[in-house]
Amino acid sequence: MPILKSINDHWQFFDSGAPELINEQSIGKLVSLPHNAVDIPLNYFDETAWQKNFCYQKIIEWKPEYLGKEIWLILDGVMADTQIYFNGQLIDSHRDGYTPFECKLPMHPDQKQNLLSVFINGTENPDIPPFGGPIDYLTYAGIYRDAWLKICDPVAIDLIKIEPQNILKDHKSVSILCQVRSFKSNSYPIFVTSEILDPDVGEQLLGIANGVCNDNEVRLEINNLTDIKLWDLDSPKLYKLKTTVQCQEFSDTIKTSFGFRSAEFKPNGFFLNGRLFKIRGLNRHQSFPYVGYAMGRIAQEQDAEHLKYDLGCNLVRTSHYPQSPWFHDHCDRIGLLVFEEIPGWQHIGGKNWKEQTLKNVDSMIKRNWNRPSNILWGVRINESADDHDFYVKTNALARKLDPTRQTGGVRCIQNSELLEDVYTMNDFVQGSEELPGTNHSRISLNYQADITGLSENVPYLVTEFNGHMFPTKRTDHEQRQLEHVIRYLDVINRANGDQNISGCIGWCFADYNTHKDFGSGDHICHHGVLDIFRTPKFASYVYSSQKNPEDEIILKPVTYWSRGERNIGGVLPLYILTNCEKVTMEFGNSIKKSAYPNTSKYPFLDYPPVIFDHTLFEPDELGKWGLYWTNVKFTGFLNDAEVISLKMVADPIATKLEIGTNWKPTNFSGIEQVRVEVKALDQVGNVLPYFDDPLTIETQPGEIIGPSSMTLKGGISAFWINISPNSESLVVSARTPRLPPVSLRIEL
Ligand code: GAL
């Protein structure tokens, strides 16, 4: 059995790429992975700080159990240009910051201590995608994902591809491609066995196939599989394929997760397992404040959970590059569809750059082709111009590697050449009516025929909307946030109502750090429905209100509830983002109004918002500027029963701090990050949206990522704490000058 050993600990990090580090073991800064070469402040930083050389060293010790084995180094993600030296010899290099790579370490029993030096160059090298032009995100240097040693026999499995077939039939099959690498010429024949196991039923054996590998690969078929459960959004059933290769002296076994599902974009929409439904998704950047890309497994999983459970999305686009394997693993486990794409942003580079892009297509697909959550390969550079020859090649390569999935290629130009299977379009028409020279009024989305210029409908997906057309901060004025909400409602409603649109993916999940050429001058694009700390803005409730109330009942008034926040005063029209069937509003002691989901304005939303507007009130019934302001109570109903209520007070008083976490006790083996949120609340438990007092945080044990003193922003502050698996719990405390301090014990 091969051994996969994490080697995230005990790396020496050097803020230079001095040549002597190639073969001289030195003392740098002791770090563990994932690691960000240069941590940055939240905003207003020097974006060139990590555009230079760095080095990581580690001693790899020879162990007696390595005798007769091959030792491989696996790096899951290193930004951006990497060279690997082992005992002074260059053994490998890799020129993509987003895909994994592995190399064989030449180890010998007579050398006990081996020096591994990983040199990285963080500059935006125009030979490496996505670089060469402006890009609206940052690429943070470092070994920012996990590192592993694989110890296996000289004959070992190199690659497994699992293709479920006849998915919607009673009798299903699986085709398997197994490639073997052999460092022994006399090892053939190699016998290969693949078994399908059900991990939920004690690894029950469901099917088996045997074959002989006479060259370096073999194809196997397992047929007549019955009683197989499909992988679906609500029941993401995973099976395991256990493959063993065996020759006279050596053997290797690996277990690979996979699922049975069909996924197809057609001109009339997207079908999962033959069922038509609308895609409702968000784009995700994999960055986090202060540490860039360098976050561990649990933070990656929590992002997937935010998308699936809090926001109720059914798809995420990994804009604009392959993301952490932990994130993808979790999408498989929880049933979140993924549209994954190659690294790039508008710019297409020269010959080397294009060759690298083809390698990126290859590694992206081989890394994730067994994942049921991956449903579409993005094989164009995001929003690039047409380039016939180049994109013929990326498409052909994707189809050859994986004929089971369709290709897409995200574009923003009309009438762009369709070489892919799905026309994937960033549609920013909403808001464009403000542009000079535009002579149309507000449109939420274009019609596909107007975009494609084709005479017939094709599979079509909106891959971005909103974003820079209406950047909105969590702390923005209520009216701007309401407009943000309305824009999301309008687009999702429009996409839902158009059978020629498979769905829409908003820009974007969370705010992100970016280059000076984008964002608000603070190096942040405030484009998320969550802020950079993953704290929700009002627009996030557009998504969560579309969830089935059996999953969660949502009642979110888009207001801070005050007489004077909005222009001229008052709170109308008041949008309540909800999945209830009726909402009542009790204003003071005497006024009680009922309103229902606004199906005339939003006929295609699963759960239209309830809108209290002027038509429901006598003029000045809620008072006007200069008159007393009053408390309110909202109550949501389902099947005529009260199911949720919310009070908001006219005179909120800063009453208490609340501290919470979404951490769930779990097993972990390396450094992980615990997310904690502190909120300043009024006397009825609502966040105080303009409470910006200083906040001091302490944690014991653990290390706060970013500063430990900050201000609450819009009444909320969130942060992550690095913890090691040696601790069983941690206690976090928070204090402000005026509210009683709070603390939280978190069981790990
Ligand atoms: C798109 C681009 C995204 C992001 C977005 C902001 O053009 O694809 O990466 O920059 O604009 O709205």
Boltz pocket constraint, residues with backbone or C-beta under 6 A from the ligand:
constraints:
  - pocket:
      binder: B
      contacts: [[A, 136], [A, 319], [A, 320], [A, 382], [A, 383], [A, 412], [A, 426], [A, 464], [A, 466], [A, 467], [A, 468], [A, 469], [A, 507], [A, 527]]
      max_distance: 6.0
